[in-house]
Amino acid sequence: MNEPVKPRSWKQNPEAVKADILAAARQEFAEHGLSRARVQDIAARTKTSKRMVFYYFKDKEALYQAVLEDAYAEVRQGELELKVDDLAPDVALQRLIQFTFDHHRANPDFIRLVMIENIHGGRHMQDMAEMPHMNKPAVLLLDRICKAGVAAGLFREDVHPLRIHWQISAASVFNVANRITFSYNFGTEFYTDTGQDALRAEVTRTIMLSVLKPGTPIPQTPCSDRA
Protein backbone atom coordinates (compact mmCIF):
# COMPACT_ATOMS: atom_id res chain seq x y z
CA MET A 1 0.00 0.00 0.00
CA ASN A 2 1.12 3.61 -0.59
CA GLU A 3 2.32 5.34 2.56
CA PRO A 4 0.81 8.74 3.46
CA VAL A 5 2.80 11.66 2.10
CA LYS A 6 5.03 13.11 4.82
CA PRO A 7 4.82 16.91 5.07
CA ARG A 8 7.84 18.83 3.79
CA SER A 9 8.45 22.55 4.14
CA TRP A 10 8.18 24.54 0.90
CA LYS A 11 11.49 26.16 1.86
CA GLN A 12 13.32 22.90 1.26
CA ASN A 13 14.54 21.44 -2.05
CA PRO A 14 11.98 22.57 -4.68
CA GLU A 15 12.27 19.29 -6.60
CA ALA A 16 11.46 17.41 -3.40
CA VAL A 17 8.44 19.66 -2.85
CA LYS A 18 7.28 18.93 -6.40
CA ALA A 19 7.65 15.20 -5.75
CA ASP A 20 5.63 15.57 -2.54
CA ILE A 21 2.85 17.35 -4.44
CA LEU A 22 2.78 14.55 -7.03
CA ALA A 23 2.58 11.89 -4.31
CA ALA A 24 -0.21 13.72 -2.49
CA ALA A 25 -2.07 14.32 -5.75
CA ARG A 26 -1.84 10.63 -6.64
CA GLN A 27 -3.59 9.75 -3.39
CA GLU A 28 -6.21 12.47 -3.83
CA PHE A 29 -7.04 11.58 -7.44
CA ALA A 30 -7.09 7.85 -6.67
CA GLU A 31 -9.47 8.37 -3.74
CA HIS A 32 -11.81 10.95 -5.29
CA GLY A 33 -11.34 10.87 -9.05
CA LEU A 34 -10.48 13.86 -11.17
CA SER A 35 -13.75 15.76 -10.80
CA ARG A 36 -14.04 15.48 -7.00
CA ALA A 37 -10.36 15.89 -6.14
CA ARG A 38 -9.61 19.33 -4.70
CA VAL A 39 -6.33 21.18 -5.14
CA GLN A 40 -6.68 22.73 -1.69
CA ASP A 41 -6.81 19.23 -0.19
CA ILE A 42 -3.71 18.24 -2.15
CA ALA A 43 -1.96 21.33 -0.82
CA ALA A 44 -3.09 20.49 2.72
CA ARG A 45 -1.59 17.00 2.45
CA THR A 46 1.81 18.59 1.83
CA LYS A 47 1.30 21.63 4.09
CA THR A 48 1.90 24.03 1.21
CA SER A 49 -0.66 26.20 -0.60
CA LYS A 50 -2.76 26.13 -3.76
CA ARG A 51 -0.48 28.85 -5.09
CA MET A 52 2.53 26.58 -4.61
CA VAL A 53 0.77 23.71 -6.40
CA PHE A 54 -0.07 25.98 -9.33
CA TYR A 55 3.51 27.24 -9.37
CA TYR A 56 4.59 23.73 -10.42
CA PHE A 57 1.45 22.71 -12.34
CA LYS A 58 -0.66 25.27 -14.21
CA ASP A 59 -4.05 23.75 -13.31
CA LYS A 60 -5.71 20.64 -11.87
CA GLU A 61 -5.81 18.79 -15.19
CA ALA A 62 -2.10 19.42 -15.77
CA LEU A 63 -1.41 18.04 -12.29
CA TYR A 64 -3.57 15.00 -13.03
CA GLN A 65 -1.66 14.37 -16.26
CA ALA A 66 1.63 14.66 -14.39
CA VAL A 67 0.39 12.13 -11.84
CA LEU A 68 -0.57 9.69 -14.60
CA GLU A 69 2.80 10.08 -16.28
CA ASP A 70 4.64 9.61 -12.98
CA ALA A 71 2.63 6.48 -12.12
CA TYR A 72 3.35 4.83 -15.47
CA ALA A 73 7.02 5.85 -15.31
CA GLU A 74 7.29 4.08 -11.96
CA VAL A 75 6.13 0.80 -13.50
CA ARG A 76 8.47 1.12 -16.46
CA GLN A 77 11.41 1.95 -14.16
CA GLY A 78 10.66 -1.13 -12.08
CA GLU A 79 10.76 -3.29 -15.21
CA LEU A 80 14.14 -1.85 -16.18
CA GLU A 81 15.54 -2.53 -12.73
CA LEU A 82 14.71 -6.23 -13.09
CA LYS A 83 17.62 -6.51 -15.57
CA VAL A 84 15.93 -9.51 -17.22
CA ASP A 85 18.03 -9.19 -20.40
CA ASP A 86 20.75 -11.08 -18.52
CA LEU A 87 18.47 -14.04 -17.78
CA ALA A 88 17.36 -17.06 -19.77
CA PRO A 89 14.21 -16.01 -21.70
CA ASP A 90 11.84 -18.32 -19.83
CA VAL A 91 13.15 -17.11 -16.47
CA ALA A 92 13.01 -13.50 -17.70
CA LEU A 93 9.35 -13.82 -18.68
CA GLN A 94 8.47 -15.51 -15.41
CA ARG A 95 10.11 -12.73 -13.44
CA LEU A 96 8.36 -10.03 -15.44
CA ILE A 97 4.94 -11.63 -14.85
CA GLN A 98 5.58 -11.84 -11.13
CA PHE A 99 6.92 -8.29 -10.91
CA THR A 100 3.78 -6.91 -12.56
CA PHE A 101 1.45 -8.91 -10.34
CA ASP A 102 3.32 -7.79 -7.22
CA HIS A 103 3.62 -4.16 -8.29
CA HIS A 104 -0.07 -3.77 -9.04
CA ARG A 105 -1.07 -5.52 -5.83
CA ALA A 106 1.18 -3.19 -3.82
CA ASN A 107 0.06 -0.05 -5.67
CA PRO A 108 -3.75 0.01 -5.88
CA ASP A 109 -3.64 3.76 -6.46
CA PHE A 110 -2.03 3.10 -9.83
CA ILE A 111 -4.90 0.81 -10.82
CA ARG A 112 -7.48 3.34 -9.67
CA LEU A 113 -5.82 6.04 -11.77
CA VAL A 114 -5.92 3.76 -14.83
CA MET A 115 -9.61 3.06 -14.19
CA ILE A 116 -10.35 6.79 -13.78
CA GLU A 117 -8.65 7.61 -17.07
CA ASN A 118 -10.67 4.90 -18.80
CA ILE A 119 -13.84 6.41 -17.35
CA HIS A 120 -12.78 9.71 -18.96
CA GLY A 121 -12.31 7.96 -22.30
CA GLY A 122 -8.53 8.39 -22.20
CA ARG A 123 -8.93 12.05 -23.22
CA HIS A 124 -6.13 13.26 -20.95
CA MET A 125 -3.69 10.68 -22.26
CA GLN A 126 -4.48 11.82 -25.80
CA ASP A 127 -2.93 15.17 -24.90
CA MET A 128 0.19 13.53 -23.44
CA ALA A 129 2.46 13.06 -26.45
CA GLU A 130 5.18 11.30 -24.47
CA MET A 131 2.94 8.61 -22.96
CA PRO A 132 3.10 6.10 -25.87
CA HIS A 133 6.87 6.58 -26.08
CA MET A 134 7.21 6.03 -22.35
CA ASN A 135 5.26 2.78 -22.44
CA LYS A 136 6.71 1.40 -25.67
CA PRO A 137 9.75 -0.11 -23.84
CA ALA A 138 7.43 -2.52 -22.02
CA VAL A 139 6.54 -4.21 -25.31
CA LEU A 140 10.08 -3.89 -26.68
CA LEU A 141 11.32 -5.73 -23.60
CA LEU A 142 8.83 -8.52 -24.22
CA ASP A 143 9.82 -8.55 -27.88
CA ARG A 144 13.45 -9.21 -26.93
CA ILE A 145 12.41 -11.94 -24.49
CA CYS A 146 10.18 -13.57 -27.12
CA LYS A 147 12.84 -13.53 -29.82
CA ALA A 148 15.37 -15.01 -27.43
CA GLY A 149 12.88 -17.66 -26.34
CA VAL A 150 12.07 -18.66 -29.91
CA ALA A 151 15.78 -18.75 -30.82
CA ALA A 152 16.46 -20.99 -27.83
CA GLY A 153 13.69 -23.38 -28.84
CA LEU A 154 11.71 -22.66 -25.68
CA PHE A 155 8.84 -20.50 -26.96
CA ARG A 156 6.26 -21.11 -29.66
CA GLU A 157 7.15 -19.38 -32.90
CA ASP A 158 3.86 -17.47 -32.98
CA VAL A 159 4.33 -15.72 -29.63
CA HIS A 160 3.17 -12.11 -29.77
CA PRO A 161 4.75 -9.60 -27.34
CA LEU A 162 1.75 -7.26 -27.20
CA ARG A 163 -0.67 -10.14 -26.54
CA ILE A 164 1.56 -11.32 -23.68
CA HIS A 165 1.63 -7.79 -22.27
CA TRP A 166 -2.19 -7.75 -22.46
CA GLN A 167 -2.43 -11.09 -20.64
CA ILE A 168 -0.09 -9.99 -17.86
CA SER A 169 -1.89 -6.67 -17.44
CA ALA A 170 -5.35 -8.24 -17.58
CA ALA A 171 -4.71 -10.63 -14.71
CA SER A 172 -2.71 -8.18 -12.59
CA VAL A 173 -5.18 -5.32 -13.00
CA PHE A 174 -8.30 -7.43 -12.42
CA ASN A 175 -6.78 -8.75 -9.20
CA VAL A 176 -6.82 -5.21 -7.80
CA ALA A 177 -9.59 -3.45 -9.71
CA ASN A 178 -12.29 -6.01 -8.90
CA ARG A 179 -11.16 -6.96 -5.42
CA ILE A 180 -14.15 -5.41 -3.62
CA THR A 181 -16.90 -6.76 -5.87
CA PHE A 182 -15.25 -10.16 -6.27
CA SER A 183 -14.84 -10.51 -2.50
CA TYR A 184 -18.44 -9.44 -1.90
CA ASN A 185 -19.81 -11.97 -4.36
CA PHE A 186 -17.47 -14.91 -3.75
CA GLY A 187 -15.71 -14.37 -0.43
CA THR A 188 -12.25 -13.16 0.55
CA GLU A 189 -10.33 -16.43 0.18
CA PHE A 190 -8.27 -15.13 -2.74
CA TYR A 191 -7.30 -11.95 -0.88
CA THR A 192 -5.51 -13.49 2.05
CA ASP A 193 -1.71 -13.68 1.73
CA THR A 194 -2.03 -17.40 1.01
CA GLY A 195 -4.72 -16.77 -1.59
CA GLN A 196 -2.68 -14.07 -3.30
CA ASP A 197 0.38 -16.31 -3.42
CA ALA A 198 -1.71 -19.03 -5.04
CA LEU A 199 -3.18 -16.61 -7.60
CA ARG A 200 0.27 -15.25 -8.39
CA ALA A 201 1.55 -18.75 -9.03
CA GLU A 202 -1.48 -19.64 -11.17
CA VAL A 203 -1.26 -16.45 -13.25
CA THR A 204 2.42 -17.14 -13.85
CA ARG A 205 1.75 -20.77 -14.77
CA THR A 206 -1.12 -19.92 -17.13
CA ILE A 207 0.82 -17.30 -19.07
CA MET A 208 3.99 -19.38 -19.21
CA LEU A 209 2.08 -22.38 -20.58
CA SER A 210 0.56 -20.17 -23.28
CA VAL A 211 4.06 -19.18 -24.44
CA LEU A 212 6.24 -22.26 -23.95
CA LYS A 213 6.36 -25.00 -26.53
CA PRO A 214 4.30 -28.06 -25.51
CA GLY A 215 6.27 -30.24 -23.14
CA THR A 216 8.70 -27.50 -22.15
CA PRO A 217 8.85 -27.29 -18.35
CA ILE A 218 8.18 -24.06 -16.51
CA PRO A 219 11.46 -22.99 -14.87
CA GLN A 220 11.76 -23.72 -11.19
CA THR A 221 13.96 -20.88 -10.03
CA PRO A 222 14.35 -18.62 -7.00
CA CYS A 223 12.55 -15.88 -8.94
CA SER A 224 9.27 -17.66 -8.21
CA ASP A 225 9.67 -16.41 -4.63
CA ARG A 226 9.34 -12.73 -3.82
CA ALA A 227 12.57 -10.92 -3.10
C-alpha positions in Angstrom: 0.0 0.0 0.0 1.1 3.6 -0.6 2.3 5.3 2.6 0.8 8.7 3.5 2.8 11.7 2.1 5.0 13.1 4.8 4.8 16.9 5.1 7.8 18.8 3.8 8.5 22.5 4.1 8.2 24.5 0.9 11.5 26.2 1.9 13.3 22.9 1.3 14.5 21.4 -2.1 12.0 22.6 -4.7 12.3 19.3 -6.6 11.5 17.4 -3.4 8.4 19.7 -2.9 7.3 18.9 -6.4 7.6 15.2 -5.7 5.6 15.6 -2.5 2.9 17.4 -4.4 2.8 14.5 -7.0 2.6 11.9 -4.3 -0.2 13.7 -2.5 -2.1 14.3 -5.7 -1.8 10.6 -6.6 -3.6 9.7 -3.4 -6.2 12.5 -3.8 -7.0 11.6 -7.4 -7.1 7.9 -6.7 -9.5 8.4 -3.7 -11.8 11.0 -5.3 -11.3 10.9 -9.0 -10.5 13.9 -11.2 -13.8 15.8 -10.8 -14.0 15.5 -7.0 -10.4 15.9 -6.1 -9.6 19.3 -4.7 -6.3 21.2 -5.1 -6.7 22.7 -1.7 -6.8 19.2 -0.2 -3.7 18.2 -2.2 -2.0 21.3 -0.8 -3.1 20.5 2.7 -1.6 17.0 2.4 1.8 18.6 1.8 1.3 21.6 4.1 1.9 24.0 1.2 -0.7 26.2 -0.6 -2.8 26.1 -3.8 -0.5 28.9 -5.1 2.5 26.6 -4.6 0.8 23.7 -6.4 -0.1 26.0 -9.3 3.5 27.2 -9.4 4.6 23.7 -10.4 1.4 22.7 -12.3 -0.7 25.3 -14.2 -4.0 23.7 -13.3 -5.7 20.6 -11.9 -5.8 18.8 -15.2 -2.1 19.4 -15.8 -1.4 18.0 -12.3 -3.6 15.0 -13.0 -1.7 14.4 -16.3 1.6 14.7 -14.4 0.4 12.1 -11.8 -0.6 9.7 -14.6 2.8 10.1 -16.3 4.6 9.6 -13.0 2.6 6.5 -12.1 3.4 4.8 -15.5 7.0 5.9 -15.3 7.3 4.1 -12.0 6.1 0.8 -13.5 8.5 1.1 -16.5 11.4 1.9 -14.2 10.7 -1.1 -12.1 10.8 -3.3 -15.2 14.1 -1.9 -16.2 15.5 -2.5 -12.7 14.7 -6.2 -13.1 17.6 -6.5 -15.6 15.9 -9.5 -17.2 18.0 -9.2 -20.4 20.8 -11.1 -18.5 18.5 -14.0 -17.8 17.4 -17.1 -19.8 14.2 -16.0 -21.7 11.8 -18.3 -19.8 13.2 -17.1 -16.5 13.0 -13.5 -17.7 9.4 -13.8 -18.7 8.5 -15.5 -15.4 10.1 -12.7 -13.4 8.4 -10.0 -15.4 4.9 -11.6 -14.8 5.6 -11.8 -11.1 6.9 -8.3 -10.9 3.8 -6.9 -12.6 1.4 -8.9 -10.3 3.3 -7.8 -7.2 3.6 -4.2 -8.3 -0.1 -3.8 -9.0 -1.1 -5.5 -5.8 1.2 -3.2 -3.8 0.1 -0.1 -5.7 -3.7 0.0 -5.9 -3.6 3.8 -6.5 -2.0 3.1 -9.8 -4.9 0.8 -10.8 -7.5 3.3 -9.7 -5.8 6.0 -11.8 -5.9 3.8 -14.8 -9.6 3.1 -14.2 -10.3 6.8 -13.8 -8.6 7.6 -17.1 -10.7 4.9 -18.8 -13.8 6.4 -17.4 -12.8 9.7 -19.0 -12.3 8.0 -22.3 -8.5 8.4 -22.2 -8.9 12.0 -23.2 -6.1 13.3 -21.0 -3.7 10.7 -22.3 -4.5 11.8 -25.8 -2.9 15.2 -24.9 0.2 13.5 -23.4 2.5 13.1 -26.4 5.2 11.3 -24.5 2.9 8.6 -23.0 3.1 6.1 -25.9 6.9 6.6 -26.1 7.2 6.0 -22.3 5.3 2.8 -22.4 6.7 1.4 -25.7 9.7 -0.1 -23.8 7.4 -2.5 -22.0 6.5 -4.2 -25.3 10.1 -3.9 -26.7 11.3 -5.7 -23.6 8.8 -8.5 -24.2 9.8 -8.6 -27.9 13.5 -9.2 -26.9 12.4 -11.9 -24.5 10.2 -13.6 -27.1 12.8 -13.5 -29.8 15.4 -15.0 -27.4 12.9 -17.7 -26.3 12.1 -18.7 -29.9 15.8 -18.8 -30.8 16.5 -21.0 -27.8 13.7 -23.4 -28.8 11.7 -22.7 -25.7 8.8 -20.5 -27.0 6.3 -21.1 -29.7 7.2 -19.4 -32.9 3.9 -17.5 -33.0 4.3 -15.7 -29.6 3.2 -12.1 -29.8 4.8 -9.6 -27.3 1.8 -7.3 -27.2 -0.7 -10.1 -26.5 1.6 -11.3 -23.7 1.6 -7.8 -22.3 -2.2 -7.7 -22.5 -2.4 -11.1 -20.6 -0.1 -10.0 -17.9 -1.9 -6.7 -17.4 -5.3 -8.2 -17.6 -4.7 -10.6 -14.7 -2.7 -8.2 -12.6 -5.2 -5.3 -13.0 -8.3 -7.4 -12.4 -6.8 -8.7 -9.2 -6.8 -5.2 -7.8 -9.6 -3.4 -9.7 -12.3 -6.0 -8.9 -11.2 -7.0 -5.4 -14.1 -5.4 -3.6 -16.9 -6.8 -5.9 -15.2 -10.2 -6.3 -14.8 -10.5 -2.5 -18.4 -9.4 -1.9 -19.8 -12.0 -4.4 -17.5 -14.9 -3.7 -15.7 -14.4 -0.4 -12.3 -13.2 0.5 -10.3 -16.4 0.2 -8.3 -15.1 -2.7 -7.3 -11.9 -0.9 -5.5 -13.5 2.1 -1.7 -13.7 1.7 -2.0 -17.4 1.0 -4.7 -16.8 -1.6 -2.7 -14.1 -3.3 0.4 -16.3 -3.4 -1.7 -19.0 -5.0 -3.2 -16.6 -7.6 0.3 -15.3 -8.4 1.6 -18.8 -9.0 -1.5 -19.6 -11.2 -1.3 -16.5 -13.2 2.4 -17.1 -13.8 1.8 -20.8 -14.8 -1.1 -19.9 -17.1 0.8 -17.3 -19.1 4.0 -19.4 -19.2 2.1 -22.4 -20.6 0.6 -20.2 -23.3 4.1 -19.2 -24.4 6.2 -22.3 -23.9 6.4 -25.0 -26.5 4.3 -28.1 -25.5 6.3 -30.2 -23.1 8.7 -27.5 -22.1 8.8 -27.3 -18.3 8.2 -24.1 -16.5 11.5 -23.0 -14.9 11.8 -23.7 -11.2 14.0 -20.9 -10.0 14.4 -18.6 -7.0 12.5 -15.9 -8.9 9.3 -17.7 -8.2 9.7 -16.4 -4.6 9.3 -12.7 -3.8 12.6 -10.9 -3.1 
